[in-house]
């Protein structure tokens, strides 16, 4: 995993100097920006406000420069914001302008675009350790998010801020975020208020001061590592786990959190095994430690020398009442409802399907009114619940799946129990609020779709935060308590113990070549029941509409070119093959690819696969070969090329020495820089009957699996992340291998994927709660549909919830609304549950559609005009400003970037760019 090196920075007085003689200047939190001349194309920076226009910032630190920002008052896409914000760009020879390979600005080094040809030839997709990554922040957001869309698909809103950072990191983006904050580069230098909630008690919107709360939590730690009760000398491990959760939610990975986790690791035996390491654990304690491991990407099966998950599994009561057991399904010694819930959750987050009796036990704690009792009562005992336990158990039951009725009952109770102030009482009948109860209830309500009620609860919590940052137990408390503060922090950050992680959302389309979005697969043995998933006929109509499918033959790569996005086009063909709803359209696309059809730049599909050349790309050849196999064409003569022979030639015999990056290792396919690419190559070779020839690639793919979790990373070579999309894809590939050699690996992969499911049925991906990830999860889990039927059904309902009126799908539940081609191809094929290993669609009896006039689909491009500029804020280069002022200093010797090509792909969807303004395009940037 790459990490950004932090350099010492010396402060210097601000002086009027040229760019090349500028001195270092400290800005904000130790960050340095530079000031210099810029192209006149950018709007004056002061015209971009929280309600008008958008700002883009580019970090030239790795090249000896600083952070330069620009303003565009009427951007229609992220690409236009970059270009009209005063920057010039250059794409790759292979992908065209659709992949941002170089960026320059007149504000730095006379407009030189970086990286220069001396370090990056921009022929193929740049390597995962050195490329431009794309980050975004909406009004009110104080931290960056990895963009789920390419710059041509993203439509900035008023007050948005974009950032481009060069370098490399793990695919999760945990170390690749910009070193400056959105507020550092906003024109007004600050966040804007969040919107007023739309459901729940009518109270104002509030925001918890999370950094202040985190500081308070840190101050409660003895030696920065553990909590010690007043008057005691021994650690309070229970409260130390609460501190770990709070620090993880507030700041993600950090040295402070690492120190707390280390203390919990060393004290695991003392805390969780009070009867001795060979005896049954204290279930709530073991569960809390297992959750710490899950949250911090540790291993709960090797935490402090203990297999916490295994020990929990082995100590579920087979009957009761008995010593340590109130009833069948209890975790031995749990005693309370929260302990039972945490133990179930620990297993779920560790990729283990909890015993059915243990989950049933939680449902038995749901009282008649929908509240959940805090005590593990026996059957028939009096049941009186409380909001805090209800909030926790509701989330765990939703995560477990198959308990919709119980979950709905708990949600109805919580909505009824909420006080007019937005708070929740500590027990039924109380009239004042409890911080812990309100925090847990807020977490549950947000996770289960009750946004307004959750916002009202957070508003109340914000009023209860003390001056020192902490929270007391009850309404009006004057001193802080860790057990109240920790859940309040989780509520304030919009997370919970079900979803909390220190790992940032990871891109799912790694840097191979244009899109590496996974395709879809063949007819399921049992078609999904109608009505519980997306409307596939409507979705296919969206995919094949003239506005999307250029001349009925291919999807465009976007921008001002007529270049085809061949990878996306094949994804669309997979989707059509999976449904069978428009076989003539599928035939038209396949004929275009197979018969040497050329896009608007006279390129064929093999200008994308590079088969037969020195840059033959294993993943691209595999993807094209699988399509040929799906539609019963010959992959040995597809588009006039033998793709199977090309794959055999592309199998690496050893890792290539730097700077050659063609081979990641023995058995990898050349230039297959992702698990997707490797998996597609394996599938193609096996389907072609070349299992023997695929032995080395199969071995390489199998060797990428994480032994502790069963997950796969995104990138090749691996960066240590774990990715739902890639894990599902690798499982499909290995499931196709004859024999049972890889059966265990596939089983573990599917268990891990199932455990990642979010409460609403979605799955985490680069975009957040991702349509792409949910679709691939359905495909992967369908390899064992009998076992994972509930998760599949829930995911298909999630996909249906993200389908728009035009038939297309959103990229994710969060973020920009509107149909996206790439997400839609994945959603359509994925929701059928058909694996790429068996997908088949005969084209016999089909007729290709007539090709319309090329002019019918030519994009309309309007070139904007120009306005004069003015100087920007202190310490920042504004592309509209005059030269001079500020200082020059690097923002880090090693670049910061997210190693996933999807982030920097300027993907399809340019459409008609209408610019209602009067100004010229960026100087020197014509493409």
N, C-alpha and C positions, 0 to 999 in steps of 0.2 A: 504494500500500500504506500503510495507516494505521500510525502508530507512536505508542506511548504516551509522553506527555511526562512526564519525571521532574522533580519539584520538589524544591528544597532543603528539608530538614526540620531543625528546631531541636530539640535535646533539652531537656526540662524535667523538673523533679522531679515525682514522682507526688504528687498532691494530691487530697483528697476534694472534688470540685466537681460541680455539676450538669452535665448533658450540654452545655448551651448555653454554659457559661462555661469549659469544659475547655480546658486548655493542651496544646500539642503534646508528645508524648512519643516518644522513639525506642525502637523495639522490634526485636529481632533484627537483621537486616541492613538497618537504616535504615528499616524499615517502622513505621508507627504505627497503633495500634488504639485504640479508645475504650471506655470503660466506662460503663454506664448502666442504667437500669431496663428491665425486659423483661416480656413476658407471662408468666403463670405456667404456661403449657402445657408449656414445655420441661422435659425431665428435668434434674436437676442435672448439670452438665458432668462432674463427677468420676465419674459412673456410666458414662460412655462411655469404655471402655478399649480397648486393642488386641485384646481378645478378646470385647468385649461392647458392643453399640450402635454408633452411627455419629454423626459430627459433620458439621454443615453450616456453612459460613461465607459471608457475603454482604458484598461490598465496597461501601459507600455513599460511597466517596471522591469520586466525581464530583459528589455532591450536598452536599458539605461535611461528610460524616460520616467514619466509619472502618470497620473490619472488625468485623462482629458475628458471633458463632458461637453455635450451639445444639446441643443433644444430644437424640437420640431413642434410647432403649434397645432398642426393638423395631420399627424401620421395616420396612415391607414394600415400599415403593417410594421412589424419590428424591423424588417429589412429596410423599409423606407425611412424609419426613424434613424437607423444607423447611417444611411447614405445622406439623407437630408439634414442630419444633425452635424454634418461637417466632416464625415469620414469617407474614405474610399476603400473598396474591397476588391478581392480577386478570388476566384474559385479554383477548383482543380481541373486539370485536363480531362480527367475521367468523368467527373460529375458536373462540370461546368460551374456557372456562378451559384448553383444550388448548394454548394458546400463552401462556407467561408474559410478560406485558407490563409489569406493575408488581409490585414487591416492597416490603414495609414491615415494620417491627418497632417495638414499643413502646419498644425500647431507643434509638431515634433519632427525634427530632423528632415525638414524640407519636404515632408509628405511621403517619405520612404515607407513602403508597405512592409510589414513584418508578419512572419519571419521572412528573411531575405532568401533568394535562391541558393545562397551558399550553405544554408542549413536545412532548407525544405524545398524540394523541387516542385511541389504541388502537382505532381502527376497523378498519384493515387490519393486516397484518403490519408491525411496525416496520421502519424503514429499516436497511440493512446497517451503517450507521456508528453506530447507537445502539440497542442492545437488550441483553437479558440473555443471556449465554452460560453454558454449563453445563460444569463441569470436575470431574474425579474423580481420586482417588488411593487405591490399595489399601494394606493394611498392608505396610510395608517399602519403599514407593515414596517417593522424595524429591522427585519433580517431578510436575506436573499433566499429565493427559491429557484431551484433548477428549472428552466423553462420546459414544460411538457410539449411545447410546439416549436417547430422551426420558425425562423424569423419571418418568413413570408406567410406563414399561417397565423402567427400571433397578431392580434389586433389590439394595440395599446389603448388603454382608456385614459381619460383625463387624470393627471397626477401620477401616472405610472412612471417607474424608473427602470431602465434596462442597463445591464452591465455585461461587458465582454472581457474575459480574463484568459490569458494565454498560459499554458503549462500542462500539467498532468496530475492526476490523483486517482484514487480508487473510484470505481463506477458509482459508488454510493454518494460521492460528492462530499464526504465527511471532512476532507481536508482541502477541498478545492474552491471553497467559496471566496468571493472577493474579500480583501483585507480591509476594505472601507465599507461603511454602512450605507443603506439607501439615504438616510438623513444627511450623510456627509456630502452627497452630490445633488440632493434636491435643491431646486432653485430657491425655495423659501427656507430650506434648512430645518425641516421638521415634519412630523406626521400630521395627518388630518384625522378628525374624529371618525370613529366607526359608525356605521349606520344604526338607526334605531331598530330594535328587534320587531318582528312582525307577529309573533304569537306569545302568549303568556301574560303575566301581570303587567299592567301599564306602568312601568317604571323607566327612568332614564337608562341610557347605556353606560356601563362602567367598565373600567379596565384595571386589573390587578397589577400592581407594580412588581413584576416578577423579579427583576434584578435586585430590588431591595429585599424581597423575601428570601432570595437565594443568599444574599449577604448575611441576613439574620440566621439562616440555617447554618451557614459556615461558622458563625460565631458561637454556635452551641456545641461545636465539636472540640473535644479534648485533643490537643496536639494535631488538630486538623484531620483526625482519622476516625474518631468514634465518640459516642455520647456517654457521659458519665452522670448519673443522677447526683443531685446535691447531697453531700454528706457521704457519698459512696466512693469507692476506689475502683470498682469493677465496671466494665463496659455494660451499657444497656443496649444490647444488640437489637432489640425490637425497635427502639427509636433510631438506632443507627441505620437500619434498613429504610425507615421513613426518610431520613436525611439523604440517603442514596437516591431514592425515587425523586425527591424534590430537586436535587442538584442535576440529575439527568434530564428532568423536564425543563429546568431553567436554562441550562447551558450546554446540554449534550456532552460529548466527550471532553474531559478536562483533567488536568493533573489532580485537582482537588477531589474529583469523583474517584479517580483511580486510587487515591490514598484511602478513601472510605471503603471501597471494594476490597482492597488489600487487607484492611482490618477485619472485615467480615469473613474473608476467606480464611485468615489465620484463626479466627474464633469460631469457625463453623462447627467443630466438634463440641465445644463448650456450649454453644447456643442451641444447636438443633439435635444434639445427641446427649442429653443430660444423663441418661441411664447407661451411657457407654457406647462406643462406636459400633459395637456388634449388635446392639439392641435396636428396637424400633425407634424412629426419630420422633421428636415432637413435630407433628404434622404441620401446624401453622408456621413454626420456625423454619422447617425445611422448605415449605412453600415460599416463604418470604425470600429466602436465600436463592432459591431456584429462579424466582422472578428477578432478583438483582442480576443474576447471570444472564437471563434472557434479555433484560433491558440493556445491558452493557455489552452484548455480543460475546458473553462468556459461555462456558460449557457447564450446564447444570448437572451433567453426568460426571464431572470431574471438578467439583467445587470444594476446595479445602480437603481433598482426598476422599470425597464422598460422591456416590451416585445418588443425588437427591431425588431424581425422578424414579429411578429403580426402587429406591427405598419407600417412596410414597406408594408406588404401584403395589408393592408387596404387603402393604399394611392397610388394606381396605377390609373392613369388617365383613365377614361372610354371614354373620347373623348377629342378633342382639335382642334384648339387652344382654350385655356381657361386660366384663372388665374392659374399660377403655372404649366401649361401643354402646351407644344408645340404641342404634338400630342397624340393620343391614345396609351397607353402603357407606357408613361413616368412615372417615379416615381415623385410624386408631388414635384416640387422645385429642381429637379436634375440639370437642366440647361446644364450640360456638359456630354460628352460621358463617361468620366471616372467615374462620379458619378452614371450614369445609370448602367455601367458595374459592379461596386462594389456592388450596391444594388442587382443585379441579383446573383452575386457570393455569397453574404452574405446569401441569401435564399438557394442557392444550398448547401453551406457548413453547413447550419443549418438543412439539411434534408427536406427542403421545395421545392416542385416543383414550380418554379417561374411561374407567369402568362404568358401564351403564348404570349400575346401582348407585354409584357416587353422584352422578348427575340427577338421577331420580330423587335422591335424598334431598337435593336442593329444592326440587319442586315441591317436596313434602313440607318445606318450611314456609311456603307461600300461604298466607292466611286467607280467609274468606274475602276480606276487603282488598286483597292485592298486596298488602304489606308483607314483609318477610321478617320473621322473628330472628332475633340475634342468638337465640339458644337452640341447640340441637335437640328439639323436643321429640318425644316419641310419638308414634301414631295415636291420634285421639286426644292428645294433651291440648290444653288451652293455648291458643295461638294469638299473640299480640305483637305485631311487628313495629318497625321504626324506619324512617326514611334513609338513614345511613346504610343499614344492612340491605335494605331493598335496592338502593342504588348500586351497590356492589354485586349482589346476586343477579340482578336483572342483566347486567353486562355479561356476566359469566355464562348465564343460561343462553343468552343470545349468541355468544361466541361458540358455545357447545353445539348449537343448532338443534332443530327439531323440537323446540320448546316454545313455539310462537304463541300459543294460548297463554302460557304462564307469563311470558314476557309482556304481552299486551296487558295482562291483568296488573302487573307491577307498574307499568307506565301510567295506566289509568289512576292507580293509587297515588303515584307521585304528583301527577298534575292536580289531583284533588287536595293533596296534603300541603301544597305550596301556599305559604302565607301571602297576603296582599303586598307585603314588603319585598317579596321575591325570595325570602329565606325559607328554610325548612326547619321544623321543630325537632328537638332531640327525641321525642316520643309522641305518640298519638295523644292529642288533647292539649299539648303545650301551646302557648301563644307567643313565645319568643323564639328567635332563631338560634340554631347551633351551627357553628362554622363547619365542623366535620360532616355533619349531616347534609348541610347545604352543598358542600363541595362534592361529596359522592353522588348526591342527587343530580347536580349539574352535569357531572361527567356522564351519567347514565342518560339523561335527557338529550344531551348533545349527540351521543353515539346512536340514540334510537330515533333521531329525527325531530325532536321537539326543540327547535332552535330558540324560539322566543322565551320559553320557560327557562332554558339553560342560561340565556343572556341575562334574564332577570335575576337569576340566582347569583351569577357572577357580579352583577351590579351591586347586590347586597353585600357580597363578600368584599368588594372593593371599598365599601364604606366601613367595613369592620377591620380593615388593615391598620395596624398600629403605626405610630410614627417611626419606630425602629425597623419596620418591614415585616414583623411577625404577625401572627393571628392568635387570639385567645380562643378558649373553648366555646364560649357562649357570647351572645349578643351583649355588647357593652363591656366586654372584658378589657382589663387594663394591662395585662401582661401576656406575653406570647407563650404558646405551647407548641412543641414540635409536631405532636400528633394531629393538631388542627392545621398547622401551617403547611405541612407537606401535601395533603389532599387539596388544599386551596391553591397551591402552586400548580398542581396538575389540572385543576379546573380552569385556572387562569390561562394556561397554555393550550387549552382545548384538547388535552389528551387524558389518558387514564392508564391504569395498570394493564388493561387489555391491549393497548396499542403503544404504550410508551417504549421508546427505543432511542439510543444515542446514535443510531445510524440514520443518515439523511436518506430521503427517497432516492432510489437509484434509477438511472436511465435504463430503459429496456431495449433500446435499439443501439447496440454497441457500434464502434467505429469500424465497420468493414468498408462498405462503399455505400452509395446512397442509402436507401432504407434497407435495414436488415430485418424489418418487421416480419415475424414469422407468419407463414401461410396457414392453411387449414387442411383438413383431412377427410377421408372417405366415409362412405355411408355407414352410419351407426347401425348396429344390429337392431336396436330398438330406437326408432326415431323419437326425439323429445316430444312429449305431449304438447298439443296445441294449447295456446292460451297462457302458458306460464313462462314464456320467453319472448324474445323480440318478434316483431312482424317481419319475417324474412322476405316475403314477397315485396313488401314496401321497401325494405332495405336494398334488395337487388335492383329495384327501379331507380333508387338513388345512385347506386354504383354504376349503372349503365346509362344514366341520363346524358344527353349530349353536352351538357355543361361540364360534366366530369370526365367522361370517357371520350377523349379527343378523336373525332371521326370514327368513333366506335372501336378504336384500335388500341389506344394506350392512354395512360395518365401522364399528364405533363409534370415536369420537374419544377415548374414555377419560374418566376422571374420573367424577364422580357424575351426569353428564348422560346423556341418551340421544341426544345429537347425533351425526349421521353424519360420518364422515371421508370426504367425497366423493372427494378425491384418491386416497386409499388404496383406496377401493371401485373406482374406475376402474382402478387398477393391478391389482387382483384380476381384473377383467373382462378386461384384456389377457392376463393369465396363462392364464385359462380359454380364451380365444380361441386362444392360441398352441398349446395342447395338444389341444383338442377332446375332452378326456376327460369333461366334464360339461356338455354344451351346454344341458341344461335349466336347470341352475344359472345358467349365463351368461345365458340368456333371462330368468330371474327378475330378475337384477340389472339388465339392460338395460331391461326393462319398468318397473322401479321408477324408474329415472333418466329414462326417456323419457316416461313417462305421468304425470309430476307427483307421484310418490310422495314422501311426507313422512316425515321422521325423527321421533324422539320430541319434538323441539322445533318441529314443524310447518315444518321447512325443506325446501326442494327443492334439487336440484342447482344451480339458478340463483341461490340465495342464496349459493352458493359461487363461481360464475362471475361474478356481478354483471352479466351481459350486459344491455345496455339502460340501465344506470345510469351515473352519473358516475364510479363506481369499477369499471367493467368491466375484468376482469383478463385480459390477453392470453394468458398461459400457461394459465390455467384454461379459458378458452374453447377454446383449441387442443387441450387434452387431451380435453375432452368431445367436440369435433368429430371428432377422430381415432377415438375409440371408436365414434361413430355410423358413420363410414366403414368401420371394421373389420367391424362386424356388419351392414353393408348397410342401415343406417337413413339417414334424410335429415338431414345436419348443418344444413340450412337450416330444419328444423322438428324440432328435437330438444328434447323437454321443452317444446314450444310456442314455442321461440325460434330465430331465425336466427343460428346461431353464425358462419357464414361472413361474413355482413354485419357482425356484431359485430367480427370480426377486422379486416375492412377499415377499419371506423371507428376501431379501436384503433391503427392504424399512426401513429406519431408523425411530425410534420413537422419537429420541432426538439427540442432538449433543453429540458426545462421549467426555468424559473428557480426557485431555492430560495425558500421552503421547499417548494414543490411538487415532489414526487419521482415523479410519474407517468411521465415520459418520460426515459429514460436518454440518448436521442440520436435523431437522424433515422433512421427505419427501424426503431427498436425498437418493440415492442408496449407499449402502456400497462400499467403495473404488472406487466410481465413482468420480474422482477428476477433472472432467472437464464438461463444458456445453455439449460437445459432448457426453460423457458417459451418462449423465442424459437424454439427448434428445433421444438417441438410446434406452434406457430402456423404456421411455415413449412410443415411437413408437411401440416397441415390445409388450408392454402390451395392447395398444389400438388395434393393429392389431389382437391380440389374443382374442379380445372381453372382455378384462379385464379393461374396462374404470373405473369402480367403484373402483377396487383395485388400479388403477393408480392415484386416486384423489390426494393423498398426494404428489407423485412425480410431478404431473402436477402443483400443487400449488407451490411447491418449485421451479420448473423451471421458472414459470411465475414470481415469486417473485425476480428472479435474474435480470430481465430486468431493465435497467436504465430508471427511470421515465422521465428524462429530454430529452433524445435523442431517446429512443426506441431500443437502442443497448443492446447486451448481452456481458458480460465479457467472458474470456476464461476459467478461473479456478473456481473450487468449493473447498472451499469457495471463493467468489469473491474477487478480488484484486483491483477493481476500473477501470480496463482497458475497452476498447470497441473493439470488434473483429469482423471483417466481417464474417469469417468462422463460428464462434460460433453463431452469430446472424442469419445467414441463416439457420443453423442447428436447432436452437430453433424455428424459424418460421415454419419450416417444421413439427416439432413435434406438436406445438400448433395448426397448421392449421388442423391437423388430429382429434383434439378433437371435438366430436359432439356438435352441437349448435353454438351460436355466442358469447359465453362468452369471447373468446380470439381473436375475429376478429379484434378488435381495436389494440391489441398488435401486431398482425401479420402485420397489415397495417403500423403501425409506424416503425416496424422493417424493412420492405421492403423499406420504404421511406429513412430510414437511410442508408441502404446498397447502394441504388441507388446513394445517395449523395456522397459516398466514391469513386465512379468510377473516375479513372485517365484519362487524356486526350486521351491516346492511347487505352482506353477500358479496361485496367487492373484494378486491385484492390490492395490496400496495404495489405501486410501480413508480417510475420516474415522475409521472404526472400527479401522483397522490393516490387517490382511490381510483385506480386506472381501469378503463374499459379494455385496453389491450391486455393487461395482466389477467383480468377476470376471464376473458375469452380463452386465453392460453391455458389458464387453470382448468377450465371446463374440459378442454381437449385432453390435458394430461390426466385429470382425475377420471375421465371416462375410460381410461385403460382398466380401471377397476370400478365400474359404475355401480356394481352391487354393493360395494363397501362405502362409496362416497356419494351415493344418490342424493342424500340430503344437502350436501355441500354444492353439488352440481345444480340442483333445483334452485337453491338460494342464489347462486351466481347468475343463473339465467334470468331470474327475476331482477337482479341488479342490472344486467345488461338491458333488459326491457325498460327499466326506469331511465336509462340514459339515451333512449332512442327519441329522436326529434320528429316533428310533424312531417319533415321532408323525407323521412325514412333513414337518414343518416344518424350517426352517433356522436356524442360528445367525446372529447379525449379523456375526460375524467369527471368525477362527480364535482370536484372543486374547479375553480378557475373559469376560464373563458367558455361561454356557452356557444353552441353552434356546431353543426355537423363537420366532421373531419374525415377526409377520405381514408387516411391511413388507419385510424381507429375503426372506421366502419368496415373496412375489409377484414380486419381481425375479428370484430364482433360478429359479423355474418358467418364466417367459417367456423369460428371457435364455438359459437352457441350450438352448432350441430353436434359437437362432441366427437367429430371424426378425426382420427390421428393421421398425420401426414404419411405415416407408414403404410396405410391401407386405403387412403382416399383414391377413388376411381370414378371416372365419369366418361362413358362412351359418347363419342361425337357422331356415331353412326346415325344417318338419317337427318343430320342437321344441315343448315344452309347458312353460309356467312352472310351477314347483313351488308347491304350496299354501302359503299364509302361515300359520305357526303363531301361537298366541296370544301377544300382546306380553309377557305376564307370564313366558313361558318363558325369556326372555333378559334380564330386568331385572337389572341388577347389584346385588349385595348390598354395602351400605356399612355398616361398623360404626364408630361414632363413639367415639374413645378417651376415657379419663378424664383425671385430672390428678395430678401430684405436686408437692410444693413444691420450690423451687430453692435454689441456693446460689451463692456468688461464683465467678467463673472465674479463669483464670490472669492473670498480670500483663500489662497492656497490651492485653487483649482484652476486648471486650464479650461477656459470656455472657448469652444471652437468659433464663436462669433466675436470674440474679444480681440483687442490689440495686443501686440507683443509686449513683453516686459512684465515685471512684477512677479513676486513669489520666488520659489527656489526649485531646484531640480534635485531629486533623489530617487533612487530605485525603491520600488515597493516590495522587493523580494528577489533574491538571486535566482531561486528556482520558481518556475511559473506555477500559477495556480489554475487548474482547469479540470473539468469533469471528463473522464475518459469514456465518452459515449457519443458516437457520431450523431445520434439523433438530435442531440442538443444543438449542434451547430449546423445541421442540415437546414438549408433554407428550402423547405419542402413545398410540394404542390399546393396550389390554392391561391396563386397570385390573382387570377381573375382580372377583373377590370379595376384598375387603380384610379380612382377619381380624386384629383387634387384640386380643391377649390381655393387656390392661392396663386400668387403672382410672383414667382421667383425662379431662379435658375437652379439646375441640378448641381451637385457637389463638384467642386473644382477637381479636375484630373481624375474623376471617377467614372467616366462613361463606360458602360459595359454593353 
